[in-house]
Amino acid sequence: MYLFIHRKDLRGKDLRAFDALLKRELPGIHLVIMDPALLAGPRLDSHSGRNFMQAVHHLREEYDSAKQTLHLLYGEPSLIVDALLEMHSIAGIVAHADYTPYARKRDASIEIVANRHGVPWVQIADLPLVPLDDFQRFTQRSEPYKVFTPFYRKWRSYAADFYAPAGQATIGDLHTVPIINELIEARFSLPPPVAEALAAASQTLRQAREKSKPITDKGSKSAQAQQRLQKFIKNGLTAYDGQRDAFAIPEGTSGIAKDLNVGAISARTAYEAASGEPGAESWIRQLVWRDFYLYQAIHNPDFYSYEQRYDLTSLYDAHFEAWSLGQTGIPIIDAAMSQLNETGELPNRLRMVTAMFLTKNLLCPFTLGEVWFRSKLADYDNTLNRGGWLWSSSMGYDAVPYFRIMNPVTQSETHDPGGTYIRRWQPQLAHLSDRDIHKPQKNAIVDLKASRARAIDLYKIILGG
């Protein structure tokens, strides 16, 4: 018997671990651990928390449909693993590798428990499109890449020769153990707030189905993601390069980020669906940016502490609250933060614009914005979020130069000339002309020109430029 732990892979097919487990032909306990360290406080009711709960609910439905069993337990992961090893004859523990600081600490604790019981603890690479350790060996470099373009060229070369297609095994091909020790189930049962959040996710999905939503709202979360992906490949891929920054046009992008980041769909599925299609190169490049940030998390030990290289004491948080609440007086910034706070959604172009405005024009430490996005984004992912904030603050790897500062007014005028997005999320400004709607309001908290000059001077000192 084996133990398999789902993490950022909440789907029933195309998991590297499933392919490996199928070859062993053993029964296994399949488990999702509701980790209090990840669900504590407001996270449970955040946009990303609800997205996670919906993904768990859908995954359980996938297991049920395949006549298999998925166990849900709540508690510190190493304690749960220890209890299962004590009560069940488990010959090995399998999970997909994760690379955040918390994940490494959590998995080190599981390894200690596994070693104490004399049981193998196996972590399989599943998140990136290509196995990044093997990729690094392929590069024959003594140091990892720190700039995206050469990384991308080498990545394409590696993928051309060694890309491993999506896995074939499904949950229906495996043999899951239907019953675990009742004392373990009782000890690690879901506490009321978590059980209620899961029930709420179930209720939301049931109501959506009863209202006969479009086909993209039916089926499992994995099926929904597949349907969105196929619709995008058919109708949006060829225009993606020209429309991806047009943030008033939702159909300009695939809309699968929140599915990718809980693993309801794999990056491989997305990559394979787009490969060879007209206009695919620009979109695939964005998928490879995901691998680039995962690569930094694996191979650059300071990725999660990069800010400690610099003295940031000259930065301050005086305007952070106004930014976070969408009360800056800069229409596109306030519209973007309104959408984020209300829905958990935010187009990628506006993530860059709002992040750069906070870190440069408002001279706020990027870590505060990073935490705010963590609490609000429905598609939150620690690694990708950090990569984006490092880029916008001119720190980290292949970051934007400190003297290149996006002007939010220009960005709004360029990518949404008619002000459709601002009218949607700042309706009190809807009466303004197409020209005036982009301009700073009388109550704007900073002057864009003066704050840009101040940021260039200060970041030149901070970064030693």
Sine and cosine of phi, psi and omega as CSV:
sin_phi,cos_phi,sin_psi,cos_psi,sin_omega,cos_omega
0.00,0.00,0.62,-0.79,0.06,-1.00
-0.88,-0.48,0.22,-0.98,0.13,-0.99
-0.87,-0.49,0.84,-0.54,0.08,-1.00
-0.91,-0.41,0.77,-0.64,-0.04,-1.00
-0.92,-0.39,0.90,-0.44,0.12,-0.99
-0.95,0.31,0.64,-0.77,0.15,-0.99
-0.73,-0.69,-0.98,-0.18,0.01,-1.00
-1.00,-0.01,0.74,0.67,-0.09,-1.00
-0.51,-0.86,0.77,0.63,-0.16,-0.99
-1.00,0.09,0.93,0.36,0.02,-1.00
-0.51,-0.86,0.22,-0.98,-0.09,-1.00
-0.96,-0.27,0.11,0.99,0.04,-1.00
-0.47,-0.88,0.24,-0.97,-0.06,-1.00
0.81,0.58,0.83,0.55,0.19,-0.98
-0.89,-0.46,0.77,-0.64,0.00,-1.00
-0.84,0.54,-0.59,0.81,-0.01,-1.00
-0.90,0.43,-0.61,0.79,0.00,-1.00
-0.88,0.48,-0.66,0.75,0.03,-1.00
-0.88,0.48,-0.67,0.74,-0.01,-1.00
-0.93,0.37,-0.66,0.75,-0.04,-1.00
-0.93,0.36,-0.58,0.82,0.00,-1.00
-0.86,0.51,-0.60,0.80,-0.01,-1.00
-0.92,0.40,-0.45,0.90,-0.03,-1.00
-0.98,0.21,-0.39,0.92,0.04,-1.00
0.82,0.57,0.70,0.72,0.03,-1.00
-0.89,-0.46,0.43,-0.90,0.16,-0.99
-0.96,0.29,0.41,-0.91,-0.03,-1.00
-0.51,-0.86,0.50,-0.86,0.16,-0.99
-1.00,0.07,0.86,-0.50,0.04,-1.00
-0.97,-0.25,0.74,-0.67,-0.27,-0.96
-0.62,-0.78,0.64,-0.77,0.30,-0.95
-0.92,-0.39,0.81,-0.58,0.05,-1.00
-0.99,-0.13,0.89,-0.46,0.12,-0.99
-0.98,0.18,0.98,-0.19,-0.18,-0.98
-1.00,0.05,0.89,-0.46,-0.01,-1.00
-0.86,0.50,-0.46,0.89,0.03,-1.00
-0.92,0.40,-0.41,0.91,-0.02,-1.00
-0.98,-0.22,-0.24,0.97,-0.06,-1.00
-0.89,-0.45,0.15,0.99,-0.07,-1.00
-0.95,0.31,0.38,-0.93,0.12,-0.99
0.88,0.48,-0.65,-0.76,-0.09,-1.00
-0.96,0.27,-0.17,0.99,-0.05,-1.00
-0.84,0.54,-0.59,0.80,-0.07,-1.00
-0.86,0.51,-0.58,0.81,-0.04,-1.00
-0.96,-0.27,0.21,0.98,0.05,-1.00
-0.98,0.19,0.18,-0.98,0.03,-1.00
-0.86,0.51,-0.69,0.72,-0.01,-1.00
-0.94,0.34,-0.56,0.83,0.05,-1.00
-0.89,0.45,-0.68,0.73,0.04,-1.00
-0.92,0.39,-0.61,0.79,0.06,-1.00
-0.88,0.47,-0.67,0.75,0.04,-1.00
-0.89,0.45,-0.71,0.70,-0.01,-1.00
-0.89,0.45,-0.63,0.78,0.05,-1.00
-0.90,0.43,-0.62,0.79,0.02,-1.00
-0.91,0.40,-0.65,0.76,0.05,-1.00
-0.89,0.45,-0.71,0.71,0.03,-1.00
-0.86,0.52,-0.73,0.69,0.00,-1.00
-0.89,0.46,-0.65,0.76,0.00,-1.00
-0.89,0.46,-0.67,0.74,0.04,-1.00
-0.88,0.47,-0.62,0.79,0.06,-1.00
-0.90,0.44,-0.63,0.77,0.04,-1.00
-0.88,0.48,-0.69,0.72,0.05,-1.00
-0.88,0.47,-0.72,0.69,-0.01,-1.00
-0.87,0.50,-0.68,0.74,-0.01,-1.00
-0.89,0.45,-0.51,0.86,0.01,-1.00
-1.00,0.01,0.11,0.99,-0.04,-1.00
0.85,0.52,0.66,0.75,0.05,-1.00
-0.85,-0.53,0.14,-0.99,-0.09,-1.00
-0.84,-0.54,0.77,-0.63,0.12,-0.99
-0.91,-0.40,0.83,-0.55,0.01,-1.00
-1.00,-0.09,0.67,-0.75,0.05,-1.00
-0.90,-0.44,0.84,-0.54,0.04,-1.00
-0.76,-0.65,0.43,-0.90,-0.03,-1.00
-0.86,-0.51,0.79,-0.61,0.06,-1.00
0.42,-0.91,0.03,-1.00,0.02,-1.00
-0.92,0.40,0.81,-0.58,-0.17,-0.98
-0.82,0.58,-0.69,0.73,-0.05,-1.00
-0.92,0.40,-0.53,0.85,0.05,-1.00
-0.93,0.38,-0.65,0.76,0.03,-1.00
-0.91,0.42,-0.71,0.71,0.02,-1.00
-0.88,0.48,-0.67,0.74,0.01,-1.00
-0.87,0.50,-0.71,0.71,-0.01,-1.00
-0.90,0.44,-0.66,0.75,0.01,-1.00
-0.91,0.41,-0.63,0.78,0.03,-1.00
-0.92,0.39,-0.53,0.85,0.04,-1.00
-0.93,0.37,-0.58,0.81,-0.18,-0.98
-0.97,-0.24,-0.24,0.97,-0.04,-1.00
-0.79,-0.61,0.49,-0.87,0.02,-1.00
-1.00,0.10,0.98,0.18,-0.07,-1.00
-0.99,-0.13,0.81,-0.59,-0.07,-1.00
-1.00,-0.08,-0.22,0.97,-0.01,-1.00
-0.15,-0.99,0.48,-0.88,0.02,-1.00
-0.90,-0.44,0.74,-0.67,-0.06,-1.00
-0.77,-0.64,0.68,-0.74,0.13,-0.99
-0.43,-0.90,0.24,-0.97,0.09,-1.00
-1.00,0.04,0.60,-0.80,-0.08,-1.00
-0.92,0.38,0.58,-0.81,0.09,-1.00
-0.73,-0.68,0.43,-0.90,-0.26,-0.97
-0.80,-0.61,0.13,0.99,0.02,-1.00
-0.97,0.23,0.31,-0.95,0.02,-1.00
-0.84,0.54,-0.69,0.73,0.02,-1.00
-0.90,0.43,-0.68,0.73,-0.02,-1.00
-0.88,0.48,-0.65,0.76,0.01,-1.00
-0.90,0.43,-0.67,0.74,0.03,-1.00
-0.91,0.42,-0.71,0.71,0.03,-1.00
-0.86,0.51,-0.72,0.69,-0.08,-1.00
-0.96,0.29,-0.48,0.88,0.11,-0.99
-0.91,0.42,-0.60,0.80,0.05,-1.00
-0.92,0.39,-0.63,0.77,0.05,-1.00
-0.91,0.42,-0.63,0.78,0.01,-1.00
-0.89,0.46,-0.64,0.77,0.04,-1.00
-0.87,0.49,-0.70,0.71,0.02,-1.00
-0.89,0.45,-0.71,0.70,-0.02,-1.00
-0.88,0.48,-0.68,0.73,0.01,-1.00
-0.89,0.45,-0.61,0.79,0.00,-1.00
-0.90,0.44,-0.54,0.84,0.01,-1.00
-1.00,-0.03,-0.07,1.00,-0.03,-1.00
0.94,0.35,0.55,0.83,-0.06,-1.00
-0.90,-0.44,0.72,-0.69,0.04,-1.00
-0.89,0.45,0.63,-0.77,0.07,-1.00
-0.88,-0.48,0.95,-0.31,-0.15,-0.99
-0.93,-0.38,0.81,-0.58,0.09,-1.00
-0.91,-0.42,0.80,-0.60,-0.09,-1.00
-0.93,-0.38,0.71,-0.71,0.02,-1.00
-0.94,0.33,0.83,-0.55,-0.01,-1.00
-0.68,-0.73,-0.46,0.89,-0.08,-1.00
-0.91,0.42,-0.76,0.65,-0.04,-1.00
-0.97,0.22,0.32,-0.95,0.04,-1.00
-0.93,0.36,-0.57,0.82,0.06,-1.00
-0.81,-0.58,0.47,-0.88,0.03,-1.00
-0.92,0.38,0.92,-0.38,-0.22,-0.98
-0.97,0.25,-0.40,0.92,0.12,-0.99
-0.92,0.39,-0.72,0.70,0.03,-1.00
-0.92,0.40,-0.62,0.79,0.06,-1.00
-0.85,0.52,-0.69,0.73,0.00,-1.00
-0.89,0.46,-0.62,0.78,0.08,-1.00
-0.90,0.43,-0.62,0.79,0.02,-1.00
-0.88,0.48,-0.58,0.82,-0.03,-1.00
-0.93,0.36,-0.39,0.92,-0.05,-1.00
0.85,0.52,0.48,0.88,0.04,-1.00
-0.99,-0.11,0.58,-0.81,0.08,-1.00
-0.99,0.17,-0.43,0.90,0.03,-1.00
-0.86,-0.50,0.55,-0.83,0.02,-1.00
-0.94,0.34,0.38,-0.92,0.10,-1.00
-0.89,0.46,0.59,-0.81,0.09,-1.00
-0.84,-0.54,-0.06,1.00,0.02,-1.00
-0.85,-0.53,0.69,-0.73,-0.16,-0.99
-0.92,0.39,-0.72,0.70,-0.15,-0.99
-0.85,0.52,-0.77,0.64,0.08,-1.00
-0.90,0.43,-0.57,0.82,0.10,-0.99
-0.85,0.52,-0.72,0.69,-0.05,-1.00
-0.89,0.45,-0.69,0.72,0.01,-1.00
-0.88,0.48,-0.71,0.70,0.01,-1.00
-0.93,0.37,-0.60,0.80,0.04,-1.00
-0.86,0.51,-0.71,0.70,0.00,-1.00
-0.89,0.46,-0.63,0.78,0.03,-1.00
-0.90,0.44,-0.70,0.72,0.03,-1.00
-0.89,0.45,-0.73,0.68,-0.05,-1.00
-0.89,0.45,-0.57,0.82,-0.01,-1.00
-0.88,0.48,-0.54,0.84,-0.06,-1.00
-0.98,-0.18,-0.51,0.86,-0.22,-0.98
-0.79,-0.61,0.05,1.00,-0.02,-1.00
-0.85,0.52,0.77,-0.64,0.02,-1.00
-0.99,-0.16,0.85,-0.53,-0.07,-1.00
-0.89,0.45,0.21,-0.98,0.03,-1.00
-0.82,0.57,0.55,-0.83,-0.03,-1.00
-0.94,0.35,0.38,-0.93,-0.06,-1.00
-0.98,-0.20,-0.42,0.91,-0.06,-1.00
-0.93,0.36,0.63,-0.78,0.08,-1.00
-0.87,-0.50,0.20,-0.98,0.01,-1.00
-0.87,0.49,-0.48,0.88,0.01,-1.00
-0.93,0.37,-0.31,0.95,0.00,-1.00
-0.99,0.11,-0.25,0.97,-0.08,-1.00
-0.99,-0.12,0.10,-1.00,-0.02,-1.00
-0.84,-0.55,0.99,-0.15,-0.04,-1.00
-1.00,0.02,0.50,-0.86,0.00,-1.00
-0.99,0.11,0.86,-0.52,-0.12,-0.99
-0.97,0.23,-0.43,0.90,-0.12,-0.99
-0.77,-0.63,0.73,-0.68,0.14,-0.99
-0.90,-0.44,0.20,-0.98,-0.07,-1.00
-0.80,0.61,0.77,-0.63,-0.09,-1.00
-0.92,0.39,-0.48,0.88,0.05,-1.00
-0.92,0.39,-0.60,0.80,0.06,-1.00
-0.92,0.39,-0.69,0.72,0.03,-1.00
-0.86,0.51,-0.64,0.77,0.00,-1.00
-0.95,0.31,-0.69,0.72,-0.04,-1.00
-0.90,0.43,-0.60,0.80,-0.08,-1.00
-0.91,-0.41,0.52,0.85,0.03,-1.00
-0.93,0.36,0.38,-0.93,-0.02,-1.00
-0.93,0.37,0.79,-0.62,0.08,-1.00
-0.93,0.36,0.35,-0.94,-0.08,-1.00
-0.77,0.64,-0.72,0.70,-0.02,-1.00
-0.87,0.50,-0.62,0.79,0.00,-1.00
-0.95,0.30,-0.69,0.72,0.04,-1.00
-0.87,0.49,-0.63,0.78,0.01,-1.00
-0.93,0.37,-0.62,0.79,0.03,-1.00
-0.91,0.42,-0.64,0.77,0.04,-1.00
-0.93,0.38,-0.64,0.77,0.05,-1.00
-0.91,0.42,-0.62,0.79,0.03,-1.00
-0.90,0.43,-0.64,0.77,0.05,-1.00
-0.88,0.47,-0.68,0.74,0.03,-1.00
-0.88,0.47,-0.68,0.73,-0.01,-1.00
-0.90,0.43,-0.67,0.74,0.02,-1.00
-0.87,0.50,-0.71,0.71,-0.01,-1.00
-0.93,0.37,-0.61,0.79,0.02,-1.00
-0.91,0.42,-0.67,0.74,0.02,-1.00
-0.89,0.45,-0.63,0.78,0.02,-1.00
-0.89,0.46,-0.66,0.75,0.00,-1.00
-0.93,0.37,-0.62,0.79,0.00,-1.00
-0.92,0.40,-0.47,0.88,0.01,-1.00
-0.99,0.10,0.10,1.00,0.03,-1.00
0.82,0.57,0.81,0.59,0.06,-1.00
-0.89,0.45,0.23,-0.97,0.06,-1.00
-0.85,0.53,0.27,-0.96,-0.11,-0.99
-0.84,0.54,-0.47,0.88,-0.01,-1.00
-0.94,0.35,-0.15,0.99,0.04,-1.00
-0.96,-0.27,0.18,0.98,-0.03,-1.00
-0.93,-0.37,0.32,-0.95,0.03,-1.00
0.99,0.16,-0.13,-0.99,0.00,-1.00
-0.94,0.35,0.23,-0.97,0.03,-1.00
-0.88,0.47,-0.61,0.79,0.06,-1.00
-0.89,0.45,-0.67,0.74,0.02,-1.00
-0.91,0.41,-0.66,0.76,0.06,-1.00
-0.86,0.51,-0.71,0.70,-0.01,-1.00
-0.89,0.46,-0.66,0.75,0.03,-1.00
-0.88,0.48,-0.67,0.75,-0.01,-1.00
-0.92,0.40,-0.68,0.74,0.06,-1.00
-0.88,0.47,-0.68,0.74,0.00,-1.00
-0.88,0.48,-0.74,0.67,-0.03,-1.00
-0.90,0.43,-0.61,0.79,0.05,-1.00
-0.90,0.44,-0.66,0.75,0.02,-1.00
-0.92,0.40,-0.69,0.72,0.00,-1.00
-0.87,0.50,-0.64,0.77,-0.05,-1.00
-0.97,0.25,-0.66,0.76,-0.18,-0.98
-0.93,-0.37,-0.34,0.94,-0.14,-0.99
-0.85,-0.52,-0.27,0.96,-0.14,-0.99
-0.91,0.42,-0.68,0.73,-0.06,-1.00
-0.90,0.43,-0.49,0.87,-0.02,-1.00
-0.99,-0.11,0.01,1.00,-0.13,-0.99
-0.84,0.55,-0.73,0.68,-0.09,-1.00
-0.87,0.49,-0.56,0.83,-0.01,-1.00
-1.00,0.05,-0.33,0.94,-0.11,-0.99
-0.93,-0.37,-0.16,0.99,-0.16,-0.99
-0.89,0.45,-0.42,0.91,0.03,-1.00
-0.99,-0.10,-0.05,1.00,0.02,-1.00
-0.99,0.15,0.99,0.13,-0.22,-0.98
-0.93,0.36,-0.16,0.99,0.08,-1.00
-1.00,0.10,-0.05,1.00,-0.03,-1.00
-0.91,-0.41,1.00,-0.04,-0.06,-1.00
-0.86,0.52,-0.56,0.83,-0.05,-1.00
-0.96,0.26,0.01,1.00,0.05,-1.00
-0.95,0.31,-0.26,0.97,0.04,-1.00
-0.81,-0.58,0.15,-0.99,-0.13,-0.99
-0.97,0.26,-0.51,0.86,-0.02,-1.00
0.96,0.27,0.34,0.94,-0.05,-1.00
-0.97,-0.26,0.14,0.99,-0.09,-1.00
-0.86,0.52,-0.70,0.72,-0.05,-1.00
-0.95,0.32,-0.35,0.94,0.10,-0.99
-0.98,0.19,-0.66,0.75,0.06,-1.00
-0.87,0.50,-0.66,0.76,-0.17,-0.99
-0.98,0.18,-0.24,0.97,0.21,-0.98
-0.97,-0.24,-0.02,1.00,0.02,-1.00
0.98,0.19,0.33,0.94,0.08,-1.00
-0.93,0.38,-0.37,0.93,0.13,-0.99
-0.64,-0.77,0.54,-0.84,-0.02,-1.00
-1.00,-0.01,0.42,-0.91,0.10,-0.99
-0.89,0.46,-0.50,0.87,0.03,-1.00
-0.89,0.46,-0.68,0.73,0.01,-1.00
-0.87,0.49,-0.68,0.73,0.01,-1.00
-0.91,0.42,-0.71,0.70,-0.02,-1.00
-0.88,0.48,-0.72,0.69,-0.05,-1.00
-0.94,0.34,-0.54,0.84,0.02,-1.00
-0.92,0.39,-0.56,0.83,-0.06,-1.00
-1.00,0.01,-0.47,0.88,-0.12,-0.99
-0.84,0.54,0.76,-0.66,0.03,-1.00
1.00,0.09,-0.13,0.99,0.00,-1.00
-1.00,0.09,0.49,-0.87,0.05,-1.00
-0.85,0.52,0.75,-0.67,0.04,-1.00
0.99,0.14,0.14,0.99,-0.12,-0.99
-0.96,0.29,-0.46,0.89,-0.17,-0.99
-0.84,0.54,-0.69,0.72,-0.04,-1.00
-0.91,0.42,-0.64,0.77,-0.02,-1.00
-0.95,0.30,-0.66,0.75,0.05,-1.00
-0.88,0.48,-0.58,0.81,0.05,-1.00
-0.84,0.54,-0.61,0.79,0.05,-1.00
-0.93,0.38,-0.59,0.81,0.09,-1.00
-0.89,0.45,-0.58,0.81,-0.01,-1.00
-0.96,0.28,-0.49,0.87,0.15,-0.99
-0.84,0.55,-0.60,0.80,0.05,-1.00
-0.87,0.50,-0.72,0.69,0.07,-1.00
-0.89,0.47,-0.60,0.80,-0.01,-1.00
-0.88,0.47,-0.68,0.73,0.01,-1.00
-0.95,0.32,-0.61,0.79,0.10,-1.00
-0.89,0.46,-0.63,0.78,0.04,-1.00
-0.87,0.49,-0.68,0.73,0.04,-1.00
-0.90,0.45,-0.66,0.75,0.00,-1.00
-0.89,0.46,-0.54,0.84,-0.01,-1.00
-0.99,0.15,-0.71,0.71,-0.24,-0.97
-0.97,-0.25,-0.19,0.98,0.05,-1.00
-0.89,-0.46,0.97,-0.25,-0.13,-0.99
-0.90,0.44,-0.31,0.95,-0.02,-1.00
-0.99,-0.12,0.19,0.98,-0.03,-1.00
-0.83,0.55,-0.64,0.77,-0.05,-1.00
-1.00,-0.03,0.08,1.00,0.02,-1.00
-0.66,-0.75,0.40,0.91,-0.14,-0.99
-0.86,0.51,-0.55,0.84,-0.03,-1.00
-0.89,0.46,-0.35,0.94,-0.01,-1.00
-0.95,0.33,-0.16,0.99,0.08,-1.00
-0.95,0.31,-0.33,0.95,-0.18,-0.98
-0.85,-0.53,0.40,-0.92,0.12,-0.99
-1.00,-0.01,0.96,-0.28,-0.05,-1.00
-0.97,-0.23,0.29,0.96,-0.07,-1.00
-0.92,0.38,-0.30,0.95,0.04,-1.00
-0.99,0.17,-0.16,0.99,0.09,-1.00
-1.00,0.04,0.35,-0.94,-0.09,-1.00
-0.48,-0.88,0.19,-0.98,-0.11,-0.99
-0.91,-0.41,0.39,0.92,-0.11,-0.99
-0.84,0.54,-0.58,0.81,-0.08,-1.00
-0.97,-0.26,0.15,0.99,-0.08,-1.00
-0.88,0.47,-0.69,0.72,-0.04,-1.00
-0.88,0.47,-0.68,0.73,0.02,-1.00
-0.87,0.49,-0.66,0.75,0.04,-1.00
-0.89,0.45,-0.75,0.66,-0.10,-1.00
-0.91,0.42,-0.50,0.87,-0.02,-1.00
-1.00,-0.07,-0.01,1.00,-0.02,-1.00
0.94,0.35,0.72,0.69,-0.03,-1.00
-0.77,-0.64,0.70,0.72,-0.06,-1.00
-1.00,-0.05,-0.30,0.95,-0.09,-1.00
0.99,0.12,0.04,1.00,0.12,-0.99
-0.98,-0.20,0.95,-0.31,-0.22,-0.97
-0.79,0.61,-0.72,0.70,-0.08,-1.00
-0.94,0.34,-0.55,0.84,0.05,-1.00
-0.91,0.41,-0.73,0.68,-0.03,-1.00
-0.92,0.39,-0.58,0.81,0.06,-1.00
-0.91,0.41,-0.70,0.71,-0.02,-1.00
-0.89,0.46,-0.70,0.72,-0.02,-1.00
-0.94,0.35,-0.50,0.87,0.08,-1.00
-0.90,0.43,-0.71,0.70,0.04,-1.00
-0.88,0.47,-0.71,0.70,-0.01,-1.00
-0.86,0.51,-0.78,0.63,-0.07,-1.00
-0.91,0.42,-0.58,0.81,-0.07,-1.00
-0.99,0.14,-0.61,0.79,-0.17,-0.99
-0.88,-0.47,-0.33,0.95,-0.11,-0.99
0.99,0.14,0.00,1.00,0.01,-1.00
-0.98,-0.19,0.52,-0.85,0.09,-1.00
-0.30,-0.95,0.87,-0.50,0.02,-1.00
-0.85,0.53,0.52,-0.85,-0.10,-1.00
-0.86,0.50,-0.65,0.76,0.02,-1.00
-0.85,0.53,-0.65,0.76,-0.03,-1.00
-0.98,0.20,-0.37,0.93,0.16,-0.99
-0.89,0.45,-0.68,0.74,0.03,-1.00
-0.92,0.39,-0.69,0.72,-0.05,-1.00
-0.90,0.44,-0.73,0.68,-0.02,-1.00
-0.93,0.37,-0.61,0.79,0.01,-1.00
-0.92,0.39,-0.68,0.74,-0.01,-1.00
-0.94,0.35,-0.59,0.81,0.05,-1.00
-0.89,0.46,-0.68,0.74,0.00,-1.00
-0.91,0.41,-0.73,0.68,-0.12,-0.99
-0.98,0.20,-0.51,0.86,-0.08,-1.00
-0.98,-0.21,-0.88,0.47,-0.06,-1.00
-0.92,0.40,-0.57,0.82,-0.02,-1.00
-0.99,-0.17,-0.09,1.00,0.06,-1.00
0.79,0.61,0.71,0.70,0.01,-1.00
-0.97,-0.24,0.64,-0.76,0.05,-1.00
-0.83,0.56,0.71,-0.70,-0.07,-1.00
-0.89,0.46,-0.41,0.91,-0.04,-1.00
-0.89,0.45,-0.50,0.87,0.05,-1.00
-0.94,0.35,-0.66,0.75,0.06,-1.00
-0.92,0.39,-0.61,0.79,0.05,-1.00
-0.85,0.53,-0.70,0.72,0.01,-1.00
-0.92,0.39,-0.62,0.78,0.01,-1.00
-0.90,0.44,-0.71,0.70,0.05,-1.00
-0.88,0.48,-0.60,0.80,0.04,-1.00
-0.85,0.53,-0.63,0.77,-0.06,-1.00
-0.99,0.17,-0.27,0.96,-0.14,-0.99
-0.89,-0.45,-0.53,0.85,-0.11,-0.99
-0.94,0.34,0.76,-0.65,0.08,-1.00
-0.93,0.36,-0.51,0.86,-0.02,-1.00
-0.98,-0.18,0.46,0.89,-0.08,-1.00
-0.82,0.57,0.74,-0.67,0.16,-0.99
-0.65,-0.76,0.79,-0.61,-0.11,-0.99
-0.83,0.55,-0.76,0.64,-0.08,-1.00
-0.91,0.41,-0.74,0.67,-0.05,-1.00
-0.93,0.36,-0.62,0.79,0.03,-1.00
-0.89,0.46,-0.72,0.69,0.01,-1.00
-0.89,0.45,-0.68,0.73,0.02,-1.00
-0.85,0.53,-0.68,0.74,0.02,-1.00
-0.91,0.42,-0.65,0.76,0.00,-1.00
-0.95,0.31,-0.59,0.81,0.09,-1.00
-0.89,0.46,-0.65,0.76,0.01,-1.00
-0.88,0.47,-0.76,0.65,-0.08,-1.00
-0.92,0.39,-0.48,0.88,-0.02,-1.00
-1.00,-0.05,0.14,0.99,0.03,-1.00
0.91,0.42,0.46,0.89,0.07,-1.00
-0.87,-0.50,0.21,-0.98,0.05,-1.00
1.00,0.10,-0.51,-0.86,-0.20,-0.98
-0.95,-0.31,0.78,-0.62,-0.03,-1.00
0.82,0.57,0.62,0.79,-0.02,-1.00
-0.97,0.23,0.36,-0.93,0.05,-1.00
-0.91,0.42,0.67,-0.74,0.04,-1.00
-0.84,0.54,0.56,-0.83,-0.11,-0.99
-0.89,0.46,-0.41,0.91,-0.04,-1.00
-1.00,0.02,-0.06,1.00,0.10,-0.99
-0.99,-0.12,0.97,-0.23,-0.07,-1.00
-0.85,-0.53,0.87,-0.49,0.00,-1.00
-0.90,0.44,0.75,-0.66,0.12,-0.99
-1.00,0.04,0.90,-0.43,-0.09,-1.00
-0.88,0.48,-0.55,0.84,0.03,-1.00
-0.91,0.41,-0.73,0.68,0.02,-1.00
-0.88,0.47,-0.66,0.75,0.03,-1.00
-0.87,0.49,-0.68,0.74,0.01,-1.00
-0.92,0.40,-0.71,0.71,0.01,-1.00
-0.89,0.45,-0.61,0.79,-0.06,-1.00
-0.96,0.29,-0.71,0.70,-0.16,-0.99
-0.99,-0.13,-0.16,0.99,0.05,-1.00
-0.47,-0.88,0.92,0.39,-0.14,-0.99
-0.81,0.58,-0.58,0.82,-0.04,-1.00
-0.99,0.14,-0.06,1.00,0.04,-1.00
0.94,0.33,0.40,0.91,-0.04,-1.00
-0.85,0.53,-0.69,0.73,-0.05,-1.00
-0.91,0.41,-0.71,0.71,0.01,-1.00
-0.89,0.45,-0.67,0.74,0.01,-1.00
-0.88,0.48,-0.55,0.84,-0.02,-1.00
-0.95,0.31,-0.68,0.73,-0.15,-0.99
-0.97,-0.25,-0.12,0.99,0.14,-0.99
-0.73,-0.69,0.92,0.38,-0.14,-0.99
-0.87,0.50,-0.39,0.92,0.03,-1.00
-0.92,0.40,-0.22,0.97,0.03,-1.00
-0.98,-0.22,0.05,1.00,-0.13,-0.99
-0.88,0.47,-0.38,0.92,-0.04,-1.00
-0.97,0.22,-0.22,0.98,-0.06,-1.00
-0.96,0.29,0.40,-0.92,0.01,-1.00
-0.94,0.33,0.28,-0.96,0.03,-1.00
-0.84,0.54,-0.49,0.87,-0.01,-1.00
-0.98,0.20,-0.72,0.69,-0.12,-0.99
-0.98,0.21,-0.39,0.92,-0.13,-0.99
-0.91,0.42,-0.39,0.92,-0.03,-1.00
-1.00,0.09,-0.33,0.94,-0.20,-0.98
-0.98,0.20,0.47,-0.88,0.05,-1.00
-0.83,0.56,0.59,-0.80,0.06,-1.00
-0.99,0.17,0.22,-0.98,-0.01,-1.00
-0.88,0.47,-0.43,0.90,-0.02,-1.00
-1.00,-0.07,0.26,0.96,-0.02,-1.00
-0.83,0.56,0.68,-0.73,-0.13,-0.99
-0.99,0.14,-0.24,0.97,0.08,-1.00
-0.60,-0.80,0.40,-0.92,0.19,-0.98
-1.00,0.03,0.82,-0.57,-0.13,-0.99
-0.90,0.44,-0.66,0.75,-0.03,-1.00
-0.93,0.37,-0.74,0.68,-0.03,-1.00
-0.92,0.39,-0.65,0.76,-0.02,-1.00
-0.94,0.35,-0.51,0.86,0.08,-1.00
-0.90,0.43,-0.73,0.68,0.00,-1.00
-0.88,0.47,-0.64,0.76,0.01,-1.00
-0.90,0.43,-0.65,0.76,0.00,-1.00
-0.91,0.42,-0.67,0.74,0.01,-1.00
-0.88,0.48,-0.70,0.71,0.01,-1.00
-0.89,0.46,-0.69,0.72,-0.08,-1.00
-0.96,0.27,-0.67,0.74,-0.01,-1.00
-0.94,0.34,-0.44,0.90,0.10,-0.99
-0.88,0.47,-0.63,0.78,0.04,-1.00
-0.95,0.32,-0.74,0.68,-0.04,-1.00
-0.86,0.52,-0.71,0.70,-0.09,-1.00
-1.00,0.03,-0.06,1.00,0.00,-1.00
0.93,0.36,0.49,0.87,-0.05,-1.00
-1.00,0.06,0.00,0.00,0.00,0.00
